Amino acid sequence: MLWSAIEPKKAVAVFRLILPTNPKHFIGFLWVRIITFAYLLVVVARSTIHLLAPDGGAQSIAGIDISVPGGNNIVALFHQWGAIQLLLAALMLVLFFAYPGLTPLVILVMALDAPMRALAGLIAPVESAHTPPGEALNWPVFFVLVALFALSLVKKHSKI
């Protein structure tokens, strides 16, 4: 139903902005790439903390009680989460530097992280001593990244 309302030429044009025919060139503003790179560094730092912190950040950052039976499993899951986050961040960094034209796609993937985590939280809510930073910042970061994604689609020489 939604797809029938979108004109095919416009859909192809938007698709080409996200997956350009020449991914080696970014036609948008440099500051969009700078902000994207800064956020990618935050993702790398967050992932590294989950991977390398003794408790994976489960108790020390998220406030989850790991002294319960099975607490080691919670820590193991946080470490595994950090590992997969770090792999995804590395892949996004490769795409970001090797194919600057894929900057909108990189931003879109990072933006979709928040609603996916929110969905996971609805399926299995986490009990913690305080609101974890990821939960508190999920939606503000999502809206900033959606705005950055929209701005990444603007050509440098067009008027916003």
Sequence and secondary structure as in RCSB ss.txt:
>XXXX:A:sequence
MLWSAIEPKKAVAVFRLILPTNPKHFIGFLWVRIITFAYLLVVVARSTIHLLAPDGGAQSIAGIDISVPGGNNIV
ALFHQWGAIQLLLAALMLVLFFAYPGLTPLVILVMALDAPMRALAGLIAPVESAHTPPGEALNWPVFFVLVALFA
LSLVKKHSKI
>XXXX:A:secstr
 HHHHS HHHHHHHHHHHS S TT   S HHHHHHHHHHHHHHHHHHHHHHHSTTTTTTTTT    SSTTHHHHH
HHHHHHHHHHHHHHHHHHHHHHH GGGHHHHHHHHHHHHHHHHHHHHHS    SS  HHHHHHHHHHHHHHHHHH
HHTS TTS  
